[in-house]
Amino acid sequence: MPVITYLSLVFTMLLWGGTFIAGRLLAASVEPASAAFLRFLIASAAMLVVTRVVEKRLVIPTKNMWIPLILLGMTGVFAYNVFFFSGLQLIGAGRASLIISCTPLVITIFAAIFLRERLTPLKAIGVLLSLTGAIVVISNGHPGSLFTGGFGSGEQALIGCVLSWSAYSLIGRSVLVTLSPLNAVCYSSIIGTILLSIPAANEGLFCRLSTISSLDWASLAYLGIGGTALGFSLYYQGIKKIGAMRAGIFINLVPLFSILLSWLILGESVKNIVLVGGLLVLTGVTLTNLKYKQHPH
């Protein structure tokens, strides 16, 4: 039993759960694009080091790889992180993590629609459970509010996160045929950082770098090094050891850690009905990732 691998994956989910707390702290004083740019400037430098250490070299992409890589940078880094920091200005870290936990559900639906992946009965049940839970979480326990103007800009931003990461995941499938996961993450981080520099400059970031507090720099370092470089490298090591399916189940721990940390560090609380909705989402996600075992007849 690969106990060390399991512990490593649990620690990775703790790191990723902490990104919501660091993001919430950062969103209070740094504009979204500026926070995202600085996070991935640090992350890109760290990813270059990690990729060289783990894989010994950074693969140079072929010409036809650059468009998919640019799309990865636009979706998973640029769009996701602007939405992420925008949402965390308005919504608590715990609830934000529950909304983003709907991402595997959306990936499953998109894969069925656009990639013609088969939706088995078990997956269909999982999708319905997750959708029910997602409605409860997004509406903060009041589903009727979605039809009466209760769907605010914070919720919209976090739905933008879900859609951005879903697009990133589906585009990434074609990239991973040629590049390793660490190389793909490294290049998408660098491209996303370049793209983010434009709106960050428009926010006046480069004129007020000296005004960023030490707490904000600590949050940025955590997001860039812990949440991105270390988190991704540990996660992909886990995939190598026990496979993508088993490693992916651990992602369900992220909102649990985020809710716990937001309570301990930020003093936030989440409604019980929202926690129930989150449990439905995670149960549905688990069902959509289960496979029937084939038995000989």
VEXSELUM-55955 format. One record per residue: residue in three letters; x, y, z of N, C-alpha, C, O, CB in turn. Coordinates in steps of 0.1 Angstrom, whole numbers, plus 5000, padded with zeros to 4 digits. Glycine has a CB too. Layout:
# residues N
ALAXYZXYZXYZXYZXYZ;...
END
This chain:
# residues 297
MET500849885000500050005000500950125000501750145009499050005012;PRO500750214990501650334989501350444998500750544994501650384974;VAL501550425011501150515022501850655019501150755021501550465036;ILE503050655016503750785014503150865002503050985003505250765011;THR502750794992502050864980500750914985500451034981501850764969;TYR499950844993498650894998498851015007498151115005497950785005;LEU499851005016500151125024500551245016500151355019501151085035;SER501351215006501851324997500651394990500551514989502851274987;LEU499651314985498451364979497551444988497051544985497751254972;VAL497451395001496651465011497351605014496651705015496551385024;PHE498651605015499351725017499151825005499051945007500851705019;THR499151774993498951854981497551914982497352034979499051764968;MET496551844986495151894987495152004998494352094997494151784990;LEU495951985009495952085019496552215013496152325016496852035031;LEU497652205005498252314999497252384990497052514990499452274990;TRP496452314982495452374973494252434981493752534976494952264963;GLY493952364992492852425000493352565005492552655007492552335011;GLY494552575009495152695014495152815004495252925007496552675019;THR495152774991495152884981493952974982494053094978495252824966;PHE492852924986491653004987491753104999491253214998490352914990;ILE492453065009492653155021493653265016493453385019493153075033;ALA494753225010495753315005495153414995495453534995496953244999;GLY494353364986493653444976492753544982492653654978492953354966;ARG491953494993491053585000491753705007491353815006490253505010;LEU492953675013493753775020494253875009494253995012494953715027;LEU494753824998495353904988494253994981494554104978496053814977;ALA493053934979492054004972491554134979490954224973490853914969;ALA491854134992491354255000492254374997491754495000491454225015;SER493454364991494254484989494954494976495554594973495354485000;VAL494954384968495554384954494454354944493754264945496754284954;GLU494454434933493554414922493654274916494754224916493654524912;PRO492554224910492654084905493754054895494453964897491354054898;ALA493854134884494854104874496254124880497154044876494654194862;SER496454214889497754234895498154124904499354074903497854364903;ALA497254074912497453954920497753834912498653754915496253934929;ALA497053814901497253704892498553704886499253604885496053694882;PHE498953824881500253844874501453804884502353734880500453984869;LEU501353864896502453844905502553694909503553634911502353934917;ARG501353634911501253494915501953404904502853324908499853444917;PHE501653434892502253344881503653384877504353314870501353344870;LEU504053504880505453544878506353464887507353404883505653694880;ILE505853454900506553364909506453214905507453144906506053384924;ALA505253174902504953034898505752994886506252884886503453014896;SER505853084876506653044864508053024867508652924862506453154853;ALA508653104875510053094879510252954887511252884884510553204887;ALA509352934896509452804904509152684895509852584897508352814915;MET508252694885507952584876509152554867509452434864506752614868;LEU509852654863511052624855512052544863512652454857511752764851;VAL512252574875513152504884512652364886513452264885513352574898;VAL511452344890510852214892510952124880511252004881509352224897;THR510552184868510652104856512052054853512251944849510052184844;ARG513052144855514352104852514851994862515551904858515352224853;VAL514452004874514951914884514251774882514951674883514551964899;VAL512951774880512151654879512351584866512551464865510651684881;GLU512351664855512351604842513751624834513851584823511251654833;LYS514651694841515951714836516051814824517151864821516551584832;ARG514951844818514951934807513651994804512551944808515551874794;LEU513652114797512352174793512252154778513052194770512352334796;VAL511252074774511052044760510652164752509752234756510051924758;ILE511252184740510852294731509652244723509752154715512052334722;PRO508552314724507352274716507552284701508252374697506152344721;THR506852204694506852214679505952334675505152384684506352084672;LYS505952374663505252494658503752474661503052564665505452524644;ASN503252354658501752334659501252324674500152304676501352214651;MET502252324683501852314697501652454704501052454714502952244705;TRP502052554697502052684704500652744705500252804715502852784696;ILE499752714695498352764696497652694708497052764716497552744683;PRO497652564709497052504721497652554734496952574744497252354721;LEU499052574735499652624747499152764750498952804762501152624745;ILE499052854740498552984742497052984748496753054757498553074729;LEU496252884742494952874747494952824762494052864770494152764738;LEU495852734765496052694779496352814788495752824799497052584781;GLY497252894784497653014791496453114793496253174803498753084785;MET495653124782494553214782493453164792492753244798493953234768;THR493153034792492052984800492452944814491853004823491552854793;GLY493452864816493752814829494552904838494552894850494552684828;VAL495253004831496053104839495453234839495053294849497453104834;PHE495253294827494753434826493353444831493053514841494853484811;ALA492353374824490953394827490653334841490053404849490153324817;TYR491153214844490853154857491253244869490453254878491553014858;ASN492453294868492953374880492353504881492253554892494453384879;VAL492053574870491253704871489953674877489553754886491153774857;PHE489253574873487953534879488153494894487353534902487253424871;PHE489153424897489453374910489653484920488953484930490753284910;PHE490453584917490753694926489553784926489253854937491953764922;SER488853804915487653884915486553824924485953894932487053904900;GLY486353694923485353634931485653634946484753654954485153484927;LEU486953614949487353614963487353754970487453764982488753564965;GLN487153864962486853994968485454004974485254084982487054104957;LEU484553914969483153924973482653804980481553814987482353944961;ILE483253684979482753564985483853504994485053504991482353464974;GLY483353445005484253375015485053255008484553194998483553325026;ALA486153225014487053125008486452985008486552914998488353125015;GLY485752955019485152825020484052795010484052695003484452805034;ARG483152895008482052874998482652884984482152814975480952985000;ALA483652964982484252974969484852834965484652794953485353074969;SER485452764974486052634971484952534968485152444959486852584983;LEU483752544974482652454971482152484957481752384950481552474981;ILE482052614953481552644939482552584929482152524919481452794937;ILE483852604932484852554922484952404922485452344912486252614925;SER484452334933484452194933483452134923483452014920484152144947;CYS482652224916481752174906482552154892481952104883480652284904;THR483752194892484552184879484552044873484352034861485952224882;PRO484851934880484751804874483451774868483351704857485151694884;LEU482351824874481051804868480951864854480451804845479951854877;VAL481351994853481352064840482251994830481851984818481752214842;ILE483451954834484351884825483651754820483751724808485651844832;THR482951684828482251564824481151594814481051524803481551484836;ILE480351704816479351744807479951784794479451754783478451854813;PHE480951874794481551924782482151804774482051804762482652024786;ALA482851714781483451594774482351514767482551464756484251504784;ALA481151504773480051424767479551504755479251434745478951404777;ILE479451634755478951714745479951734733479551704721478451854750;PHE481151774736482051814726483051704722483451694710482951934731;LEU483351604731484251504727483551364725484151264723485351484738;ARG482151374727481351254724481751134734481651024730481451204710;GLU482151174746482451074756481151014761480151084764483351124767;ARG481150884763479950814767479550844782480350844791480050664766;LEU478250884784477750914797477050794802475850764799476851044797;THR477750714810477150584815476050624825475950734830478150494822;PRO475150524829474050544839474650594852474050684858473250424841;LEU475750534856476350584869476850724868476650804877477550494872;LYS477450764857477950904855476750994854476751104860478750914842;ALA475650954848474451034847473851064861473451174864473350974839;ILE473850964870473350984884474351084891473851174898473350844891;GLY475651064889476651154895476451294890476551384898478051104891;VAL476151314877475951444872474751514878474751634882475751444856;LEU473651434880472351494886472551524900472151634905471251394884;LEU473251444908473651474922474451594923474151684931474351354928;SER475451604914476351724915475651854911475851954917477551704905;LEU474751844901474051964897473152014908473052134910473151924884;THR472451914915471651954926472452024937472052134942470951834932;GLY473551964940474452024950474952154946475052254954475551934953;ALA475352174933475952294928474852404929475252524932476352274913;ILE473652384926472552484927472452534941472352654944471252424922;VAL472552444951472452474965473652564969473452664976472352354974;VAL474852524965476052594969476052734962476352834969477352514964;ILE475852744949475952864942474852964948475153084948475752844927;SER473752914951472653004956472753034971471853104977471252944953;ASN473852984977474052994992472852945000472452995010474253144995;GLY472252824995471152765002469852814999468852775005471452775016;HIS469752904989468452954985468252944970468453044963468253104989;PRO467952824964467852804950466952904943467252944931467452664947;GLY465852944949464953034943465553174940465053244931463753054952;SER466653204947467253334945467953344932468153454927468253364956;LEU468253234926468853234912467953294902468453344891469253094908;PHE466653294905465653344895465153484899464253544893464553254894;THR465653534910465153664915466353764918466253844927464353644928;GLY467353754910468553844911469453814922470253904925467953984913;GLY469453694928470353664938471653604934472453554942469653564948;PHE471853604921473153554915474053664912474053724902472853474902;GLY474953694923475753814922476953804914477253704908476053854936;SER477753914914478953914905480053824911480853774903479554064904;GLY480053804924481053714930480753574925481753494921480953714945;GLU479553524926479153394921479453384906479953274901477653364923;GLN479153484898479453484884480953464881481353394872478953614877;ALA481753534889483253524887483653384890484553334882483953624896;LEU483153324900483553184903483053084893483752984891483153144917;ILE481853104887481453024876482353044865482652944857479953064872;GLY482953164863483953184853485153104855485753054846484353334852;CYS485553084868486652994871486352854867487252794860486952994887;VAL485152804870484752674866484852644851485452544846483352644871;LEU484352744844484252734829485752744823486052664814483452844823;SER486552834829487852854824488752724826489452674817488552964831;TRP488652664838489452544841488952424833489652334830489352514856;SER487652424831487052304823487652314809488052214803485452314823;ALA487652434803488252454790489752414790490252354780488052604785;TYR490452464800491852434801492052284802493052234795492452494814;SER491252214809491352064810491151994797491851904794490452014821;LEU490152034790489851974777490852004766491251914759488452014772;ILE491352124766492452164757493652084760494452044751492652314757;GLY493952074773495152014778495251864774496451814773495252014793;ARG494151804771494251664766495051644754495851544752492851604765;SER494851734744495651734732497051764734497951714727495051824721;VAL497351854743498751904746499551784752500651764749498752024755;LEU498851714761499551604769499951484760500651394765498651564780;VAL499451484748499851374739501351394735502051304733499051374726;THR501751524735503151554731504051604742505151564743503151674721;LEU503451684752504251734763503851664776502751614777504051884764;SER504851654785504551604798503651704806503651824802505851574806;PRO502951664816502151754824502951874830502551984829501451684836;LEU504151844835504951954841505352054830505352174833506151904848;ASN505752004819506152094808504952184803505152304801506752014796;ALA503752114802502552184798502252294808501852404804501452094796;VAL502252264821501952364832502952474831502652594833501952294845;CYS504252444829505352544829505052644818505152764820506652474828;TYR504852594806504652684794503352764795503352884792504552604781;SER502252694800501052774802501152884812500552984811499852674805;SER501952854823502152954833502953074827502553194830502952894845;ILE503953044820504753154814503853244804503953364804505953104806;ILE503153174795502253244786501253324793500953434790501653144776;GLY500553264803499553334811500153454818499453554819498953244821;THR501353444823502053554830502253674820501953794824503353514836;ILE502653644808502853744798501553814795501453934794503453684785;LEU500453734793499153794790498653874802498053984800498153684787;LEU498853834814498353904826499154034828498654124835498553814838;SER500354054822501154174825500354294819500554404824502454164818;ILE499554274809498854394802497854454812497854574814498254344789;PRO496854374816495854424826496454474839495954564845494754334828;ALA497554404843498154444856498854574854498754664864499254334859;ALA499454604843499954734840498854844840499054954845500754744827;ASN497754804834496554904834496054934848495555044850495454844825;GLU496254834857495854864871496854944878496654974890495554734878;GLY497954974872499055054878499954974887500555034896498355164886;LEU500054844886500754764895502254804895502754814906500754624890;PHE502854834884504354854884504754994890505955014892504854854869;CYS503755074892504055204899503955194914504355284921503155314894;ARG503355084919503155074933503554944939502954894949501655094936;LEU504554874933505054754938505554764952505454674961506154704929;SER506154884955506754914969505654924980505954914991507555034968;THR504354934976503354954986502754824990501854814999502255044980;ILE503054714983502554584986503054534999504354535001502854474975;SER502254495008502654455022503354325022503254245013501454455031;SER504054305033504754175035503754055036504153945031505654175048;LEU502554075042501553975042501153935028500953815025500354015050;ASP500954035019500554015005501653934998501353844990500254144998;TRP502953975000504053904994504153754999504453664991505353974996;ALA503853735011503753595017502653515010502853405007503653605032;SER501553585008500353515002500753474987500453374983499153605002;LEU501453574981501853554967502853434966502753354957502353674961;ALA503753434975504853334975504153194977504553094971505853354986;TYR503153194986502453064989501753024977501752904973501453085001;LEU501053114970500253074958501153034947500852934940499453194954;GLY502253104945503153074934503952944936504152864927504053184931;ILE504552934948505452824950504752704956504752594951506552864960;GLY503952724967503252614973502052564965501952444963502752654987;GLY501152654961499952614955500152574940499352494935499052724955;THR501152624934501352594919502552494917502352384913501652724911;ALA503752544919504952464916505052334924505152224919506252544918;LEU504952344938505052234946503852144945503952024944505352274961;GLY502652214945501452134944501352054932500951934932500252234945;PHE501552114920501452034908502551924907502251814902501652134896;SER503751954911504751854910504451734919504651614915506151914914;LEU503951754931503551644940502351564934502351444935503151694954;TYR501451644928500251574923500551484911500151374910499251684918;TYR501451534902501851454891502751334895502751234888502551534880;GLN503451354905504251234911503251134916503451014914505151284922;GLY502151174922501151084927500451014915500150894916500051164935;ILE500151084904499551024893500550914887500050804883499351124882;LYS501850934887502750834882502750714891502850604886504150894882;LYS502550734904502550614913501250534914501350414913502950664927;ILE500150604914498850534916497850554905496750494905498250574929;GLY498150634895497250654883496350774885496150824896496450534881;ALA495950834874495150954874493850944881493351034888494951004860;MET493150824879491850804885491850814900491050884906491250674880;ARG492750734906492850724920493350854926492950904937493750604925;ALA494350914919494851044924493851154923493751244932496151084916;GLY492951154913491951254911490951254922490351364925491251234898;ILE490651144928489651134939490051224951489251274958489450994943;PHE491351234953491851314964491451464963491451534973493451304965;ILE491251514951490851654949489551684956489351804960490651684934;ASN488751584960487551614968487851664982487051714989486751484969;LEU489151644986489551694999489851844999489851905010490851625004;VAL489951904987490352054987489352134994489652215002490452094972;PRO487952124990487052214997486952185012486752285020485652194991;LEU487152065016487152025030488252105038488052165048487351875033;PHE489452105032490652175038490352325037490752395047491952135031;SER489852375026489552515025488552565035488752675041489052545011;ILE487452495037486452535047487152535061486852625069485252435047;LEU487952425064488552415077489552535080489552595090489252285079;LEU490352565070491352665071490652805071491152895078492352665059;SER489652825063488952955063488252975077488153095081487852965052;TRP487852875084487352885097488452915107488253005116486552755101;LEU489552845106490652865116491352995114491653065124491652745114;ILE491553035102492453155099491653275097491953385102493253125086;LEU490453265089489753385086488453405095487853505094489353385071;GLY488153305102486953315111485653305103484653345107486953435119;GLU485753245091484553225082483753105086484253015092484953225067;SER482453115084481552995086480752975073480553065065480653015098;VAL480352855071479552815059478252755065478252675074480252715050;LYS477052795058475752735063475752585061476352535052474652805054;ASN475052525070474952375070474352325057474752225051474052325082;ILE473352405052472652365039473652375027473552295018471452455036;VAL474552465028475652475018476552365019477052315008476352615019;LEU476952325031477752205033477152085027477851995021478152185048;VAL475852065029475151955023475151955008475451855002473651955028;GLY475052075003475152094988476552054983476651984973474852234984;GLY477552094991478952054987479151904988479851854980479852124997;LEU478551844998478651694999478051624987478551524982477951645012;LEU476851684983476251624971477151644958477251544950474851694968;VAL477751754957478651784946479751674946480051614936479251924946;LEU480451664958481551574959481151424957481951344951482251584972;THR479951384962479451254960479251224945479651124939478151224968;GLY478651324938478351314924479651304916479751224906477551424919;VAL480651384919481951384913482551244914483151194905482851494918;THR482551194926483051054929482450954920483050864914482951024943;LEU481050954919480350864911480750874896480850774889478850884912;THR480950994891481251014877482650964874482950934862481151154873;ASN483450944884484850894882485050744885486150694884485750974891;LEU483950684889484050534892483850464879483150504870482950494902;LYS484450344878484350264866483750124870484150074881485750244859;TYR482950074862482449934864483649844862484449854853481249904855;LYS483649744872484649634870484049524861482949484862485049574884;GLN484949484852484549384842484749244849485849214853485249394829;HIS483749164850483849034856483748924845482848944836482849004867;PRO484548824845484348714835483048644837482648614848485548614835;HIS482348604826481148524827481348384825480448304826480048584816;
END
